[in-house]
Amino acid sequence: MSKDRATAAISYKSRVLIAPDKFKGTLSSEAAALAIEKGLRRAWPEVKTTRLMLTDGGEGFMELMVRQTQGRFRGIRTVDAVLRPCRAQWGVLGNGRTAVVGLTSASGIAQLPANLRNPEETSNLGTGRLLSLAEREGFEEILVGLGGSATTEGGITLAAAIGYRFLDEAGNSIPLNGGGLAKLAKIIPPATLPKARFIVATDVDNPLFGPKGAAYQFAPQKGADSAMVKRLDAGLRRLARIVKRDLGQDLAQEPGAGAAGGCGYGLMAFFHAKRENGFQLVRRLIKLDDLIRRHDLVITGEGCFDRTSLLGKAPAQLAELAHHFKKPVWAFCGRVSLPATKLPFDRIAALSTKKNPGPPPETLTSAQHAHRLAQLAYEIARDL
């Protein structure tokens, strides 16, 4: 983008939509938007801004859905991904008929310290209890936001919460985790399935298994080494074979099946859920097209913009949508690991670069991360 074009687009009268995704492990979407806004206002004191939590099904999905529809939050005592007691939130949309559950509330990786992150042992049972409660309360529709999970178990713990049984060769229940899939020999469905209509909001298009599947693409982020990744992938393949044999469902290659450690697959196979791209679901709900039209510049971002960011994640989809309306798009990131030719932004800036790596992220507090992001936004805006 030329300097003349940039200056015209971002005069003091400009209206700027600030909609970053989370900076994983450091800042929520909301905190990142506040930091960017702070830096922008230092450079352009009279700028008009709108902040938006950006989510594509993962962290913040449930909260955004409830707030944007004037719904209400609900709480429940359940367990986290390592079965420790916790309190989780779910929500009811403003229509009163639709419940919304985010996987991160009970089963998110962010709640676990590094020493407890092991996708062969972690479980989504806590989220399964939320889904079971929403179904028992009679909601017609249940939205499930996937992303940010600590698991790689194909959704079997979600299914177990509504009565599915997963057995080994001897007829005993297998461990309900990623490691347990290696022992799976038979699946027995419940006598009755939920009557609610389930919709799965996913942030990725990956299949269940294989090189682009849940284990190979995402398990290393959850604590798996290369040997564990191979075991988990084999377990997911085994699950798909037995689901096809016992339940007549062949969904392993469906887009989004690999989301959240295979929970996309599990919800489609066991709950007969319809899969939707999380960003597109949010787009319709909050009338994002109209929001973009009313602004002159769109600013997005995330912690790390890498190859997975182009697989249906929100910042890239937002950039594509904004460009459709001929709006310039900026991105502020923690770091970028793609060449400039592959980036869907008019301008991008990173906190950490090869020339200026900055302090290690783990040594900084959230407040320090926010300060650095605000400074980056200020410097980019000031220099135009």
C-alpha positions as CSV (number, residue, x, y, z in Angstrom):
1,M,0.0,0.0,0.0
2,S,1.5,3.4,-1.0
3,K,2.0,6.1,1.6
4,D,-0.5,8.4,-0.2
5,R,-3.1,5.7,-0.2
6,A,-2.4,4.9,3.5
7,T,-2.6,8.5,4.5
8,A,-5.9,9.1,2.7
9,A,-7.3,6.0,4.4
10,I,-6.3,6.8,7.9
11,S,-6.8,10.5,8.3
12,Y,-7.9,11.8,11.7
13,K,-11.5,11.4,10.5
14,S,-11.0,7.7,9.8
15,R,-13.1,5.0,11.3
16,V,-11.0,1.9,12.3
17,L,-12.4,-1.5,13.1
18,I,-10.0,-3.3,15.5
19,A,-10.6,-7.0,15.4
20,P,-7.6,-9.2,16.4
21,D,-7.8,-12.8,17.4
22,K,-6.2,-14.0,20.6
23,F,-2.4,-13.9,21.1
24,K,-2.3,-17.4,22.4
25,G,-0.8,-17.7,25.9
26,T,-0.4,-14.0,26.3
27,L,-3.5,-11.9,25.4
28,S,-7.1,-12.5,24.9
29,S,-8.8,-11.1,21.8
30,E,-10.4,-8.4,23.9
31,A,-7.1,-7.4,25.6
32,A,-5.3,-7.3,22.3
33,A,-7.9,-5.0,20.8
34,L,-7.7,-2.7,23.8
35,A,-3.9,-2.5,23.4
36,I,-4.0,-1.8,19.7
37,E,-6.6,0.9,20.3
38,K,-4.5,2.5,22.9
39,G,-1.5,2.7,20.6
40,L,-3.6,4.0,17.7
41,R,-5.1,6.8,19.8
42,R,-1.7,8.0,20.8
43,A,-0.8,8.4,17.1
44,W,-4.2,9.6,15.9
45,P,-6.0,11.3,18.9
46,E,-9.2,11.9,16.9
47,V,-9.6,8.5,15.3
48,K,-12.9,6.7,15.7
49,T,-12.6,3.1,16.6
50,T,-14.7,0.0,17.1
51,R,-13.4,-3.0,19.0
52,L,-14.5,-6.5,18.2
53,M,-13.5,-9.8,19.7
54,L,-12.5,-11.9,16.8
55,T,-13.1,-15.6,17.1
56,D,-13.5,-18.5,14.7
57,G,-14.9,-21.1,17.1
58,G,-12.1,-21.2,19.7
59,E,-11.4,-18.9,22.6
60,G,-14.0,-16.2,23.0
61,F,-16.6,-17.8,20.8
62,M,-19.2,-18.5,23.5
63,E,-18.7,-15.0,25.1
64,L,-19.1,-13.2,21.7
65,M,-22.2,-15.1,20.8
66,V,-23.9,-14.4,24.1
67,R,-23.0,-10.7,24.2
68,Q,-23.8,-9.9,20.6
69,T,-27.3,-11.5,20.9
70,Q,-28.0,-10.0,24.4
71,G,-28.2,-13.5,25.8
72,R,-27.2,-14.8,29.3
73,F,-24.3,-16.7,30.8
74,R,-24.7,-19.9,32.8
75,G,-22.3,-21.6,35.1
76,I,-21.7,-25.2,36.1
77,R,-19.3,-27.2,38.3
78,T,-17.5,-29.7,36.2
79,V,-13.9,-30.9,35.5
80,D,-11.0,-29.6,33.4
81,A,-8.9,-31.5,30.9
82,V,-7.1,-33.4,33.6
83,L,-10.3,-34.0,35.6
84,R,-9.6,-31.4,38.3
85,P,-12.8,-29.8,39.6
86,C,-13.5,-26.5,38.0
87,R,-16.3,-24.1,37.2
88,A,-17.1,-23.5,33.5
89,Q,-19.4,-21.1,31.7
90,W,-21.8,-21.8,28.9
91,G,-24.5,-19.5,27.5
92,V,-28.0,-19.0,26.1
93,L,-28.4,-16.8,23.0
94,G,-30.9,-13.9,23.0
95,N,-33.5,-16.1,21.2
96,G,-33.8,-18.3,24.3
97,R,-33.8,-21.4,22.1
98,T,-30.1,-21.8,21.4
99,A,-27.4,-22.8,23.9
100,V,-23.8,-22.2,23.1
101,V,-20.8,-24.1,24.6
102,G,-17.1,-23.3,24.1
103,L,-14.7,-26.1,24.5
104,T,-12.1,-23.8,26.0
105,S,-14.2,-23.1,29.1
106,A,-13.8,-26.6,30.7
107,S,-11.3,-28.4,28.4
108,G,-9.0,-25.7,27.1
109,I,-5.2,-26.0,27.1
110,A,-4.8,-22.6,28.5
111,Q,-5.9,-23.8,31.9
112,L,-3.2,-26.4,32.1
113,P,0.4,-25.8,33.2
114,A,3.0,-27.2,30.8
115,N,3.8,-30.2,33.0
116,L,0.1,-31.4,32.7
117,R,-0.2,-31.1,29.0
118,N,-0.3,-34.7,27.6
119,P,-2.8,-35.4,24.8
120,E,-2.7,-39.1,25.5
121,E,-4.2,-38.5,28.9
122,T,-6.3,-35.3,28.7
123,S,-10.1,-35.5,28.4
124,N,-13.1,-33.4,27.2
125,L,-15.4,-35.0,29.8
126,G,-15.9,-31.6,31.5
127,T,-17.3,-30.2,28.2
128,G,-19.3,-33.3,27.6
129,R,-21.2,-32.6,30.9
130,L,-22.0,-29.1,29.6
131,L,-23.4,-30.5,26.4
132,S,-25.4,-33.1,28.3
133,L,-26.9,-30.5,30.6
134,A,-27.9,-28.2,27.7
135,E,-29.5,-31.1,25.9
136,R,-31.4,-32.2,29.1
137,E,-32.7,-28.7,29.5
138,G,-34.5,-28.9,26.2
139,F,-32.7,-26.4,23.9
140,E,-33.6,-26.8,20.3
141,E,-30.1,-25.9,19.1
142,I,-26.7,-26.2,20.6
143,L,-23.7,-24.4,19.1
144,V,-20.3,-25.8,20.0
145,G,-17.2,-23.7,19.5
146,L,-14.1,-25.8,18.9
147,G,-10.5,-24.7,19.2
148,G,-7.9,-24.3,22.0
149,S,-8.4,-27.8,23.3
150,A,-5.9,-29.8,25.3
151,T,-6.9,-33.1,23.8
152,T,-6.5,-35.5,20.8
153,E,-9.1,-38.1,21.4
154,G,-11.6,-37.8,18.6
155,G,-14.4,-36.6,20.8
156,I,-15.1,-39.8,22.6
157,T,-15.3,-38.2,26.0
158,L,-18.0,-35.8,24.7
159,A,-19.9,-38.9,23.4
160,A,-19.5,-40.8,26.6
161,A,-21.3,-38.0,28.5
162,I,-24.5,-38.7,26.5
163,G,-24.3,-42.5,26.9
164,Y,-21.9,-43.9,24.2
165,R,-19.8,-46.8,25.4
166,F,-16.3,-47.5,24.1
167,L,-15.1,-51.0,24.8
168,D,-11.9,-53.1,24.4
169,E,-11.7,-56.7,23.1
170,A,-12.7,-58.0,26.5
171,G,-15.8,-55.9,26.7
172,N,-14.3,-53.4,29.3
173,S,-14.4,-49.7,28.9
174,I,-11.3,-48.2,27.5
175,P,-9.6,-45.2,29.1
176,L,-11.5,-42.1,27.8
177,N,-8.5,-40.3,26.4
178,G,-6.2,-40.2,23.4
179,G,-4.1,-43.1,24.7
180,G,-7.3,-45.2,25.2
181,L,-8.0,-45.2,21.5
182,A,-5.3,-47.8,20.9
183,K,-7.5,-50.4,22.8
184,L,-10.8,-49.5,21.1
185,A,-12.6,-52.6,19.7
186,K,-16.3,-51.8,19.9
187,I,-18.7,-48.8,20.2
188,I,-22.2,-49.1,21.7
189,P,-24.5,-46.1,21.1
190,P,-27.0,-45.0,23.7
191,A,-30.6,-46.2,23.4
192,T,-31.8,-42.7,22.4
193,L,-29.8,-39.9,20.9
194,P,-30.1,-36.2,21.8
195,K,-33.1,-34.4,20.1
196,A,-31.3,-31.1,19.9
197,R,-29.7,-29.9,16.6
198,F,-26.0,-29.5,17.1
199,I,-23.8,-27.1,15.1
200,V,-20.1,-27.3,15.3
201,A,-18.1,-24.1,14.8
202,T,-14.6,-25.0,13.7
203,D,-11.5,-22.8,13.1
204,V,-9.7,-25.2,10.8
205,D,-10.5,-27.5,7.8
206,N,-8.3,-30.4,8.7
207,P,-9.3,-34.0,8.4
208,L,-9.3,-36.4,11.3
209,F,-6.0,-38.2,10.6
210,G,-3.0,-38.2,8.3
211,P,-0.3,-35.6,7.7
212,K,-2.9,-32.8,7.9
213,G,-4.9,-34.4,10.6
214,A,-5.5,-33.6,14.3
215,A,-2.4,-35.4,15.6
216,Y,0.3,-34.3,13.2
217,Q,-0.9,-30.7,12.9
218,F,-1.9,-29.8,16.4
219,A,-0.8,-32.4,19.0
220,P,2.8,-31.1,19.3
221,Q,1.3,-27.8,20.5
222,K,-0.4,-29.8,23.3
223,G,2.7,-31.5,24.6
224,A,3.2,-34.5,22.2
225,D,6.6,-35.6,21.0
226,S,7.0,-37.3,17.6
227,A,6.5,-40.8,18.9
228,M,3.3,-39.7,20.7
229,V,2.0,-38.0,17.5
230,K,2.3,-41.3,15.6
231,R,0.5,-43.2,18.3
232,L,-2.3,-40.6,18.5
233,D,-2.7,-40.7,14.7
234,A,-2.9,-44.5,14.7
235,G,-5.6,-44.2,17.5
236,L,-7.7,-41.8,15.4
237,R,-7.4,-44.1,12.4
238,R,-8.6,-46.9,14.6
239,L,-11.5,-44.8,15.9
240,A,-12.6,-44.0,12.3
241,R,-12.5,-47.6,11.2
242,I,-14.7,-48.7,14.2
243,V,-17.1,-45.9,13.9
244,K,-17.6,-46.8,10.2
245,R,-18.2,-50.4,11.1
246,D,-20.4,-50.0,14.2
247,L,-22.2,-46.8,13.4
248,G,-22.1,-46.6,9.6
249,Q,-20.5,-43.1,9.7
250,D,-17.6,-42.3,7.3
251,L,-16.6,-38.7,8.2
252,A,-12.9,-38.8,8.9
253,Q,-12.0,-36.8,5.8
254,E,-14.7,-34.2,6.3
255,P,-13.4,-30.6,6.6
256,G,-13.1,-29.7,10.3
257,A,-13.0,-33.3,11.5
258,G,-9.6,-32.7,12.9
259,A,-10.6,-29.6,14.8
260,A,-9.9,-29.6,18.6
261,G,-8.1,-33.0,18.5
262,G,-10.8,-34.6,16.5
263,C,-13.8,-33.2,18.4
264,G,-15.1,-31.9,15.1
265,Y,-15.3,-35.6,14.0
266,G,-16.7,-36.8,17.3
267,L,-19.5,-34.3,17.2
268,M,-20.4,-35.1,13.6
269,A,-20.2,-38.8,14.1
270,F,-21.8,-39.2,17.6
271,F,-24.1,-36.1,17.8
272,H,-24.9,-35.9,14.1
273,A,-23.8,-32.3,14.2
274,K,-23.6,-30.0,11.3
275,R,-20.2,-28.4,10.7
276,E,-19.9,-24.7,10.0
277,N,-16.9,-22.5,9.7
278,G,-16.8,-20.6,12.9
279,F,-15.9,-17.3,11.3
280,Q,-18.8,-17.5,8.9
281,L,-21.1,-18.3,11.7
282,V,-19.9,-15.2,13.6
283,R,-20.0,-13.2,10.4
284,R,-23.8,-13.8,10.0
285,L,-24.6,-13.3,13.7
286,I,-23.0,-9.9,14.2
287,K,-23.6,-8.6,10.6
288,L,-19.9,-8.3,10.1
289,D,-20.3,-7.2,6.4
290,D,-22.2,-4.1,7.5
291,L,-19.6,-3.4,10.2
292,I,-16.7,-3.5,7.7
293,R,-18.6,-1.2,5.3
294,R,-18.9,1.5,8.0
295,H,-15.1,1.6,8.6
296,D,-12.2,2.9,6.5
297,L,-9.5,0.6,7.9
298,V,-9.5,-2.9,9.4
299,I,-6.9,-4.0,11.9
300,T,-6.5,-7.6,12.9
301,G,-3.8,-9.9,14.3
302,E,-2.9,-12.9,16.3
303,G,0.0,-14.3,18.3
304,C,1.7,-16.2,15.4
305,F,0.8,-15.9,11.8
306,D,2.1,-19.2,10.2
307,R,0.9,-21.8,7.7
308,T,-2.0,-22.9,10.0
309,S,-3.3,-19.3,9.9
310,L,-4.2,-19.8,6.2
311,L,-6.3,-22.9,7.0
312,G,-9.6,-21.1,7.7
313,K,-8.5,-19.1,10.8
314,A,-10.2,-15.8,11.5
315,P,-7.6,-13.1,10.7
316,A,-7.1,-14.4,7.2
317,Q,-10.8,-14.7,6.6
318,L,-11.4,-11.2,7.9
319,A,-8.7,-9.9,5.5
320,E,-10.4,-11.6,2.6
321,L,-13.8,-10.2,3.5
322,A,-12.5,-6.7,4.0
323,H,-10.7,-6.7,0.7
324,H,-14.0,-7.7,-0.9
325,F,-15.3,-4.4,0.3
326,K,-12.1,-2.7,-0.9
327,K,-11.0,-1.8,2.7
328,P,-7.3,-1.9,3.6
329,V,-6.2,-4.4,6.2
330,W,-3.4,-4.3,8.7
331,A,-2.2,-7.1,11.0
332,F,-0.2,-6.9,14.2
333,C,1.3,-10.2,15.3
334,G,3.6,-11.7,17.9
335,R,5.7,-13.1,15.1
336,V,5.3,-14.0,11.4
337,S,6.8,-17.2,9.8
338,L,5.5,-16.8,6.3
339,P,7.0,-14.9,3.4
340,A,5.4,-11.6,2.5
341,T,4.1,-12.9,-0.7
342,K,1.8,-15.3,1.2
343,L,0.3,-12.7,3.6
344,P,-3.2,-11.5,2.9
345,F,-2.6,-8.1,4.5
346,D,-1.8,-4.6,3.1
347,R,0.6,-4.1,6.0
348,I,1.9,-6.4,8.7
349,A,4.1,-5.8,11.8
350,A,5.4,-8.2,14.4
351,L,6.6,-7.8,17.9
352,S,9.4,-10.3,17.3
353,T,11.5,-10.4,14.2
354,K,14.9,-11.9,13.3
355,K,16.5,-8.5,13.6
356,N,14.7,-7.6,16.8
357,P,13.6,-10.7,18.6
358,G,12.8,-8.9,21.8
359,P,12.5,-10.6,25.2
360,P,11.3,-14.2,25.4
361,P,7.5,-14.2,25.6
362,E,7.5,-16.5,28.7
363,T,9.4,-13.8,30.7
364,L,6.7,-11.2,30.2
365,T,3.4,-10.6,32.0
366,S,0.2,-10.0,30.1
367,A,0.5,-6.3,31.0
368,Q,3.9,-6.2,29.4
369,H,2.7,-7.9,26.3
370,A,-0.1,-5.4,26.0
371,H,2.3,-2.5,26.4
372,R,4.5,-3.9,23.6
373,L,1.5,-4.4,21.3
374,A,0.3,-0.8,22.0
375,Q,3.7,0.6,21.3
376,L,3.9,-1.4,18.0
377,A,0.5,0.0,16.9
378,Y,1.6,3.5,17.9
379,E,4.8,3.3,15.9
380,I,3.2,2.0,12.7
381,A,0.5,4.6,12.8
382,R,2.8,7.4,13.8
383,D,5.2,6.8,10.9
384,L,2.5,7.2,8.2
